[in-house]
Amino acid sequence: MYRYSVDSTITYTSEDLVLFKESPFAAWMERLTLENPGHGLVPDAGSTPPDNSMLRQDDVAAMLRSEGRKVVLVDWEESEPVRRSATLSAMRDGADFIVNGQLAVGPLAGSSNLLLKTSGYSELGDYLYVPCDTQGKTNLHSAFRLCFTADLLHSLQGVLPPRMLIIRGGADLLPLQTEDHVYHYRAVKQRFMEAQRKFRKHRMPDPSLSAHFGRWSDCANEVLKQRALQPEKAAEPVQEELDVAVPERAVQQESPPLQVLERRRRQPPPPVYGDPEPAVARDPRPRDSHPLDPAGFSFGKRAAVTAPLPAPAPAAPVQTPLHVSGSAVDRDDDSADRFTPVPFSASLNTRDSLDD
């Protein structure tokens, strides 16, 4: 992690992603130290800042040249802008091998031991480059660092290298399929870049979530010690209390809201003038009923009857219904032929339809 000499932007290397993968706390402390060197936190005694683990490979270039290969050796002592430009020029020229190259895309940059030209198609032409590790020793992060270089090559040549090579002793060759390792690298890279975008000087990551503390072990231990001495931090809920609280929350979530209960308890509104009285249970209507049928009567059935209706009994006086309102019928005892209109309401006046 350093500031680029051209525009002073913060630039990240493969070492920063390796450190973040194991210790987000240590990576945050290095970013804090870069932006605010006088923060007052002292690193561990005898520790050194993270440095580029890549070593110059001039002897590899000499061995390849002795075999008659076309090799471009990028000067290790040159400034980074010059090394970046020289590496891109060698890639466009189609050099067989590029030693001590420097690749950069956006805020990511890093040295490459060896770039090997191979057959294929890319934005460079009918060839592409694969990264090679010639450091001389293999550790747990060798494949991860190669993925860092392969990711940069993907952006520069437009094609992800299908494989990566680990070369030891000039003869031992260990090929790695890029697809088997690059997805882990990309997941770590995404988390790392998100952490850098959200970096705040007053928001320290939890040291207990890191596997180690880098060169900030004394600082991390002091933070954890102060946290343990705070009584509110020490009083954490036990598992039994959490298990009891979960069913109560679940019941509260399953119970209906208060508004739903109020709607269920709400009484029906009083009937409007002329409307039928609310009944507890209404008579079911036949399937051939009419939408305007009153209770106990069906226009459809009346139309389907072909036989004449029986004459009324002579002893009972004929009374003409004036208005059907639910189960109650309003009648006029003074005059059977007189019709008294009723104001319109939610119930329709069916007097004329009932007259013979």
Steps between C-alpha positions, in 0.01 A plus 500: 500500500660825386431824317573501130768751414311651206167598656543397868206258483502211747615186318455144626716196433452128540655526847216726613236247389689216668517702823131590480404137439655401832468820704254777408617676818865511389400616150294781654793604719731518197250719316469723809878529524525591133243779522583620851856408601472699823199312640694423821470119491838331525568179303663198662863540596735370231227462237530631144230630264367260235718498190486356151578130520593485131871460433681600183557211260799611292653152515186353342530743210865404451414128491226554240724711281760227502242274340441749218161626620368848438505651849418851617654585837333796668747704702421438868664826604289723277205700631162337501351707214793398276466133597128504430553649156784259414290197597203607284728569203656153530156340511386685186823402321435134577813418701535132587590576863468813711705502821454742792190652345272750670125479442239748618126547458330779692602493867652150470863453399768237547821351371507178302792256504441366154237536227493214250361541150269218389263425215150642508305808406488825692488871437876482443465267202513125447682448829461572869707495817484279809659587838788295640638487853879453507560611860674178594265397782131418528274603785130515572459828310684414179186416304320803645778735386495343153125567486574864574727515192255299289223743591713794383581315176130441447442875493805579285469230233125444517527126577548322829807274484374142494784377722776621730846349547722449804860440390759376749868441432465591134354155420224401741173622354169502687204608284190642672162540336394860550132407539589292805638799694379828354152500656640497851726789405212697348286455812783630720566784257136607509497510880834681504393773258172546688693541826723763339202694368341501845821577685459748786773604741272470802356154413748234604414140405457250780846351567348175625379421147855487362730198496797717595575868551799556274739747660225638725467225762555734797232737372250219441556347841450836668172553312373156603609559858314830528191342350507213750526744792186688399207361703242554228708300258554218745126455569413303188173296488548128552374243252209395722365854507524523122318171455214618720465831323475353150156331541352820647611702200367232269158510666489876476576485133231237434224683693278730289550875528282707731326667206386161369352410838314832515351441157386154605325638812338793318121478489317535166362851429129571570265448203407797283137602477323251278776240528420155638587435861823307537423133540710247679461246225350555157305250303712349227383596155453250219750479220262665251432799726507856371741756650199718604303218665384584855525242772254212452419594136651421161420673175650215309275242660192718447574531131548126469161416651245420227206391714264778621533602860221381732234758583513648848255377760178713504506546874839670502511857363737562215788723604735648244866510601646844462863454590710196572755563770681183605252272673261787589234622246357853527126515428239777462167401665304805371550452126641195325541682167682801640877492467711694742855546363786426732829694470781322321747322720738207487187275460315536170122555486346189342136597539420514130668170432283321755166623361308251290 
